Amino acid sequence: MALTGAAVWQLSGGAGAAPSAGGTSGQQADGYSGLPHTLVQVSPGGCGAGWSSGHTTTGLQVFDISNSGIAPADVQLVEPASGAVVGEVEGLAPNRSRPLLVRLAAGSYAFRCLQQDVDAATGPTVKVTGAGTGAGQGTPAVVPVTQQDLIPAALAYQHWVAGQLPGLVTDVDALHSAVASGDLAGAKQRWLTAHLAYERLGAAYGAFGDVDDEINGPRSHDTGFHGVEYGLWHQGSTTGLEPVAAKLLSDVRGLEAAWPKVQLDPAVLGVRAHEIVENAIEFELSGRTDYGSDSNLATVGANLDGTTEVLTLLRPLLISRVPMPRIDAAMAAARAQLTAAGNTPLGSLTQPQREKLNAVFGDLVEQLAPVASVLEVRRTQ
């Protein structure tokens, strides 16, 4: 996989052939030919065997990690003083090998081996000096987060969602009233307000369970927001939609009532930061979820609101682990492009507008991709 200097998440052991029997080699059949290779054996009793200060220099290089133990292992290359992870291979089976591509700066490193049912083992500290291939700044090391690190952000997000749900219920109640009274124009306006309020809760979807599909899933069962949307814009009246709107209101009221009992997985926020935007690209910018309202761009804006809230809560953990200025710039660029597009229906955008949208959101999802990886709780003991 490409090395961009972003950090450990890009170095998690891609697929590759088994290493050669020698300690180092410049020619390997794993896609990294031409780079220096070091064969490293890992086991509970011999973590990092085969690597020493004598034949390692700075720069871009490959460690061919071979598991000589009897159980699967996670293997991390760490900075011993801080425990920060420079690169890792996860789930390496016994008698299997996998390459680990890293760029090392001058400094001290060690391998940490974590095999199932065995305490962590840390190999000898190796001091790296000298000028190797592409010497210079090394791959940024990331200090692993703990479950305890993530809990405050998860609790804060749960509190934030609890504060949003009453407004969502009020908005859906207003939608139901407009539908029940036959107010087509009012129902359309209130549909958009309520739908965007729901779309801002992107990081909570997994915690909503199956009811999320009832509320905001495809229109295959004529339920939820999209069932109402289809009727209002394609049918051109509110006739027959009152039961659908009533069910939607019942579902969001159920969410509000059940939310205080929900225990949000602390690890989910890091995943959602990237996933919300990824889903916006797949479902909204593609037009797949337009059932007549032409509100995809407004929905993407609500999705960005949800992502912003998640990043705000996670920022204390992210600021020292990922390049937040780049993420902030990508978020601002995506927001600016949406603003420039205005309320134009997705299908009416010019080709240059679509290309600009695709470009800025493609960059944004790339910048957000590391968040989930660096906030993954890693075993260190």
Stockholm file with secondary structure:
# STOCKHOLM 1.0

chainA/1-381         MALTGAAVWQLSGGAGAAPSAGGTSGQQADGYSGLPHTLVQVSPGGCGAGWSSGHTTTGLQVFDISNSGIAPADVQLVEPASGAVVGEVEGLAPNRSRPLLVRLAAGSYAFRCLQQDVDAATGPTVKVTGAGTGAGQGTPAVVPVTQQDLIPAALAYQHWVAGQLPGLVTDVDALHSAVASGDLAGAKQRWLTAHLAYERLGAAYGAFGDVDDEINGPRSHDTGFHGVEYGLWHQGSTTGLEPVAAKLLSDVRGLEAAWPKVQLDPAVLGVRAHEIVENAIEFELSGRTDYGSDSNLATVGANLDGTTEVLTLLRPLLISRVPMPRIDAAMAAARAQLTAAGNTPLGSLTQPQREKLNAVFGDLVEQLAPVASVLEVRRTQ
#=GR chainA/1-381 SS CCCCSSCGGGGSCCCCCCCCSSSEESCCTTSCTTSCEEEEEECTTCTTBTCCGGGCCSEEEEEEEEECSSSCEEEEEEETTTTEEEEEEEEECTTCEEEEEEEECSEEEEEEEEETTSCCEECCCEEECSCCTTCSSCCCCBCCBCHHHHHHHHHHHHHHHHHHHHHHHHHHHHHHHHHHTTCHHHHHHHHHHHHHHHHTTGGGHHHHTTHHHHHHSCGGGSCHHHHHHHIIIIICSCTTCHHHHHHHHHHHHHHHHHGGGCCCCTTHHHHHHHHHHHHIIIIITTTTTCSSSCCHHHHHHHHHHHHHHHHHHHHHHHTTTSCHHHHHHHHHHHHHHHHHHTTCCGGGCCHHHHHHHHHHHHHHHHHHHHHHHHTSBCCCC
#=GC SS_cons         CCCCSSCGGGGSCCCCCCCCSSSEESCCTTSCTTSCEEEEEECTTCTTBTCCGGGCCSEEEEEEEEECSSSCEEEEEEETTTTEEEEEEEEECTTCEEEEEEEECSEEEEEEEEETTSCCEECCCEEECSCCTTCSSCCCCBCCBCHHHHHHHHHHHHHHHHHHHHHHHHHHHHHHHHHHTTCHHHHHHHHHHHHHHHHTTGGGHHHHTTHHHHHHSCGGGSCHHHHHHHIIIIICSCTTCHHHHHHHHHHHHHHHHHGGGCCCCTTHHHHHHHHHHHHIIIIITTTTTCSSSCCHHHHHHHHHHHHHHHHHHHHHHHTTTSCHHHHHHHHHHHHHHHHHHTTCCGGGCCHHHHHHHHHHHHHHHHHHHHHHHHTSBCCCC
//
